[in-house]
Amino acid sequence: MRVLLVGSGGREHALALTLSRSPALDALFTAPGNPGTALFGTNVAIVVDDVPSLVAFATAERIDLVIPGPEAPLVAGLADACLVAGIACAGPTAQAARLEGSKTFSKEICDAAGIPTARWERFDDAASARAFVRRRGAPIVVKADGLAAGKGVVVAQTVAEAEAAIGAMMEQSSLGEAGVSVVIEECLEGDEVSLFAFCDGETAVLIGAAQDHKRIGEGDTGPNTGGMGAVSPPAFFDPATQEQALDLLVRPMLREMVRRGTPFRGVIFAGLMLTTRGPELIEYNIRFGDPEAQALLPRLRTDLLPALVAMCDGTLARADLRFADEASVAVVMAGRGYPGTPATGAPIRGIERAEAMTGVRVFQAATTHDAAGTLVGNGGRVLTVVATAPTLEAARDAAYAGVAAIDWPDAIWRRDIGVRALQRALAADLEIATSRT
């Protein structure tokens, strides 16, 4: 098969590596790609939301399958344009992509399908939004209704913080059109996890789960980011519980989307909170997460490409999808200054040294080559160092050994990725041991 992968992040590097192992793959192109994806195919200088150019390239190169990485091209109609051109696309139509493209739409789907989620209201003017916050109090969550590249959610601990977020989004246009309207909802409490499944309209097949670490600082402090690391699987969220969450939060959504005539086909990423009332939906995303994909995909032991084709063909129920019973820890290395303005241009050395370690992979995102051909940092989240091992503790140790092997002067990273999951796993082991004595 000839495949076009769309995107340029660590997620796409992980997808490119995974796809490259398929015996069915004849050629892989990535648009626009990065130096990591170039190791497994050909990069193409087309930006992710230039749908006409992507489809024109796919047509000219006789592409059999388009695989979107980020959400933007799907919301812009990439799957629809591929359908018109007769090219399979492993992602939802623009109408179905509203599950991520509009917070209001996803909440309406939840309400119609009886899916547990935070109580919410939508606002189109800042004065009404502020009045609501003052009545409800804090903590409270303010969300831009549209796509905001992971920057559209503020978990406000005070009323003043919530009002500032409303002002920034709705009056100062800090997020552009995405923040013209906002959704304000109750703040759920519990453990937040990411649940992934392949969907072909009516069938959902479990991929697995991961736990992201969103804030920039140790102990989950500081501003939110696109994700500073991930653990897969979460120690407290086993496969049986994941299937129960699919029954509660994903399969009813699929039925409601079919009822509305806009079936969802693609990867669903359900961000959920494990509350005292049970799992509740935070939001839907319509693609693999980043860095969750980097943690999940190294555990895959079957061929990804046939599963993606089955997702497009509506034959997912017969797909073979198996993951290794091992742990994975992903640590993001970002440019100094992130999530503000990151430092760029410093050389990155030692990736080969890190990858010589057992179970360690380094996925590139915001990297480029300078005039001398040296790999340098070129943005915010630049590398994801991932390790898999039989235990969470071993995977964490290996991931941080990989980080230590990389020489990059501008690098910052969290040093506590997986600590809470490890503590939970150790506590569970202790409880089991105690019950047996």
N, C-alpha and C positions, 0 to 999 in steps of 0.2 A: 504494500500500500504506500501511496505517496501522501504525506501528512504535512499540513501547515499548522504550526503551533503559534498562538498569538500571545505576546507578552514579553517582558524583559526582566523579570525579577527572579529571586531565588526559587520561587514556586515553579517558574518555567524551566529553570536549570534542572530542578528535581524531576519535572515531567519529561524533559528531553532525555535525561539519563535513563529513566524508567522505560520510555518508549524505545530507546535505542537497543534494548535487550530483546525486543520482540522479533521472532523469526518472520513475522508478516510485514515488517517495515522495509520498504524499498528505498525511500528517500524522506528526509526530514528537513523542513524549512522552518525557521522561527522569525517572526516579525514583531518588533525589530530585533529581539534577542539581546544577548550580552556575550562577553568573552567565554562564559561558561557554557552557554548553549551552543556556541560555535564549535565546541569539542565534539559534538554529536551530529552535526548537520551544517546547514548553510543559513547564515543570518541574512535577513532581507530588510532593507531600510524603508519600512512602512510603519507608521505609528499605529497604535492599537485601535484608535477610534476612526481611522480613515477607511470606512467600510467599503466604498467603491473600489479603492485601490487594492484592498485585501482580496475582494472577490475577483477582480480582474486578474490579479496574480494567480489566484487559485485556479481560475479557468485556463489561463495560459500554460500553467505548469501541470495541468491534468491532475489536480489534487483530488484524492479520494475522500479525505476527512479533514475538516477544520476543527481544531481543538482550542477554544478560547481559554486563556488563563484568567485575566481580570474581568470585572463586571462591565466596564465602560463600553466595550464593543457590542456586548449583548443588549444592553439597554439602548444602544444606538441602532440596533436592528441587524446585526451581523447574521444571526441565524435565519432571519426572514430573507435577507438578500441571497444567502447560500441556497435556500429552498428554491427561490426563483431561478437560480443558476443551475440547479440540479446537483448540488454538492452537499454531502452530508455534513452536519455541524453538530458537535457534541455540546450543545448548549440550548437554552430556551429561546423562544421567540421574544420580541420586544414586549409584547403584552404580558407574557408569563414572567419576564425579567423584572416587571414592576414589583415583584415580591421583595427585591432589594432596592429597586430604583425609587420606590415610594414607601415611606414608613406608614403613611395613612392606608395605602392599599393593603399592605401586609397585615395591619391591625384589623382591617375590615374582613379579610379572609379568616383570620383567627376567630373573630366574633361569629361569623357565619358558620364556621365549621366546629365551633365549640372547643377551640384549642385554648388551654390555660395560658394566659399572658397577663402582663401588668395592666392595671386600669389606666386608661389614657384619654386624652382630649387633643384635638387638632386646633391650631390657631393660625389665622391669617393676618392678625395685627398685634403689635407688640403690647399695646395697652391691655387688651383682653388677656394675653398670655401672662403678663405681670400680675394682674388681678387674680388670676387663677392660682398662681404660685403663692401669693400672699394668703389666700384662703386655705390652701392645702398644706403649706409649710414645707420644711426640708427634713431629711434628704429627699431630693426629687431629681428626675432625669429630664434633660432638655435635649431633643433630637431634631436636627435639620431633616426636613421631609425628604429631600433629594440626596443624590450621591455626593459625598464629600471626602472621598479618598481616605476614609477611616478617621476623619477629624470632626465629624458632625455630631458627636455625642458628648454631652457634659453631664457627669454625675455630680450634681451640686449638693454640697454638704450644708449650705446655708441658703436662705432666701436671697441674700445679696448676690451670692455666686450665681444662682439661677437667673436673677434679673440681668446680671452682666452678660450671661450667655445669650439671653433673649435679645438684648441690645446689640451685641456683636453680630449675631446671625441676621436679625430682621431689620435693624436700622443702619448698621455699619457695613452690611453686605460682606462680612468676613469670609463667607463661603459662597458668594455669588448667588446664582439662582437656587442653589440647593437649600438655602436658608430663608427663602421668601416666606415659606410656611414652616411651622414647627409642630412636632408632636411632643407633648409633655405627659410623662407617665410616672406612676409610683415607682419607688426604688425597691427592687427585689433584693432579698438577702439570702445568701447561701454560697455554694460553690458554683462558679461559672465554668461551663465546659462547652466544647465545640463538637457537634455530632455531624457526621458526614454520611451521605448515601447517594448511590446512583438511582436516578428515576427515569422511567420511560413513559410517563403519562399516568399509568395506573399502578405500576409496581415500584416499590422502593427496596433496594438491596443495600444492606448495611456495608459501609466501608470501614468505619471505626470512629474513634473519638480521640480528642487531644485536649490539652488544657494550655491556653495561651497565657502569656505574661505581658499585659498591655502597657503597664506604666514604665517610665524610663528608669526609675530608681529602685534599689533594693528594698524589700519589704513592701512592694507595690506602692511606692511613693512617687510624687511628681506627676507631670502631665502624661496623658495617654499618648501612645504611639501606635504605629501599625502593628506592633508586636515585637517584643524583645527576646522571645524564646518560647518553646513549647515542650510539653511532655506528652508522650503517647505510649500506651493508653493511660488515662488517669487511674490512679491506684484504687479509687473508690467507685469506679463506674465500669463495671464488668460487662461483657458482651450481652448477657441476658438482660441487664438493666438498660443497655443501649437499645436493644430490640423493643423493650417496653416503651422507651421514649419515642422511638419511631412510630409505634402504634398510637401514641398519644398526641404527638406534635407534628408529624410529617405525613403519615398516610391519610388522615382526615383532610389535610391541606390539598393533597393530590386529588381526592374525590371532589372537593369544592372547586378546584381549578377545572376539572373535567366538566362538572355541572355548568360552569360558566362558559364553556367552549374554548378555553385557553389552557389545554393540558400542559403540565410542566415536564419537560424532558431535559435532563442535565444533572449536574452535581448540585445537590442541595446541602447547604452548610447551615445547620440550625444552631444558633447561639442560644444556650439555655442556662437557666439557673436552677440548681437543685435546692429547692426551698423546703421548709418544714411541711408544706402542703403537697410536695412532690415536684416533678420537673415542670417549669414554666418557661415559655418561649420569650427570649429577649428580642431576637430578630432573625429573619431569614437572610442568607446570602446565597447567591446563585452560582457558586464556583468554589474551588478549593481555597482554603485560607492560606495566608502567608504570615507566619512561618509554620502553620500546622501541616501543610503539604510536605514540607521538608522533613518533618518528624514522622508522618504517616507512610509516605511512599517507600522509604528504605525497608520497611517491614513487609512490603508486598512480595509474595512468593509466586504469584501467577502472572500471566501475561496481561498487561493493562489494555493493550490495543483491542483485543477481541471484546473486552468488557465495554469499552467506549462505543464500538460498533453495535453491540447488542443494545446499548442504551438508545442509539439512534433508530435501530430497527424494531424496537418494541419486543425484544426477546430476552430481556434481562433475567427473567425467571430461570433461564437455562445457562446463565453465565457462570463461569468458574472464577471465583474471587476469594482468595485465601491470603491471610496475613500470618506472619511468624508470631509465635507466642513469646515475644521478647519485648524489652523496653527500648524506647528511643527518647533521647534528649537533644533538643536543638537550641543552640545559643547564638543569638544575633550579635554581630559586631557592627557597630554603626560609626559614622563619622563624628568626631568631636564637635559638639554644638547641637547635635540632633536632640529633640525634634524641632529645634529652631533652625538656623542656617548652619549646615554642617561644613566642616573643613574638608577640602578636596585636594587632590593632586599628589598626596604622599604615596610613595611606593609600597606595594604589598608583596612581601616575600614569605616563603615558608609553607605555602599551601601544599606543595608536594610532600614536605616533611610531615605535615599533619595527616595527610591521606595515607601515608605509609603505616600509620597506626591501625591496629586491628579494629574494624567496625566504624572507622571515622570517614566521613565525607564532608567536603567544603563546597557549599553552593554559592555561586556568585549572583549579585544583583546589580548594585550601582558601582560597577567597575568599568574601566576602559584602559586603553593603552596610550601612553604618552608618545611624543615624537620619537623617542628612543626605543619604543616597543616594550617599555616596562609597564607591568600591570599597576594601576593606581586606583585609589578610591575616588568616586565621582558622584557622591550623593549621601543620602541619609543612612538607610539600612543597606549595608554594602556586602556583607558575607553572613552566611548561616553555617555554623559548624555543628554537625550532627553526628551522634554516635549511637549505635545499637549494641545491645548486650543482653545476656540472659536476665539480668536484674537491673532495676532502676538505679541502684547505687553504682553499679559497674558502668552503666551507660553514662551517668552524670560525670563520673571520674574521667572517662575516656573523652567526653565532649570538652571538658575544661583542659585536659591535656592537649587536645587539638588546638584550642584557643591559644594556649601558651606557646605552641610551636610556631605561631604566625607572627611575623615581624611587620608591624604596621603602626607607625608612630601616632597616627590620628585616631586609633581605635578606642572606642568605649564599649563596655558591655556590662550586663548585670552578672553578678557573681552568685546569685541565689536561685537561678533557674532550677526548678525541680526540688528545691528544699522542702517546700510544704508538702508536695506529693510524697517525698521520701519519708517525712515525718509521719504522714498518714499511713503509709505502708508499714513502717516499723511498729506503729501503735497497733495496727491490725494484727500483725504477726505476734506481738506480745499478748494481745487479747486471746488469740487462738491458743498460744502456748499455755496461758494461765488457765483457760477453760479445760485443758487436757490434764492438768495436775490435780 
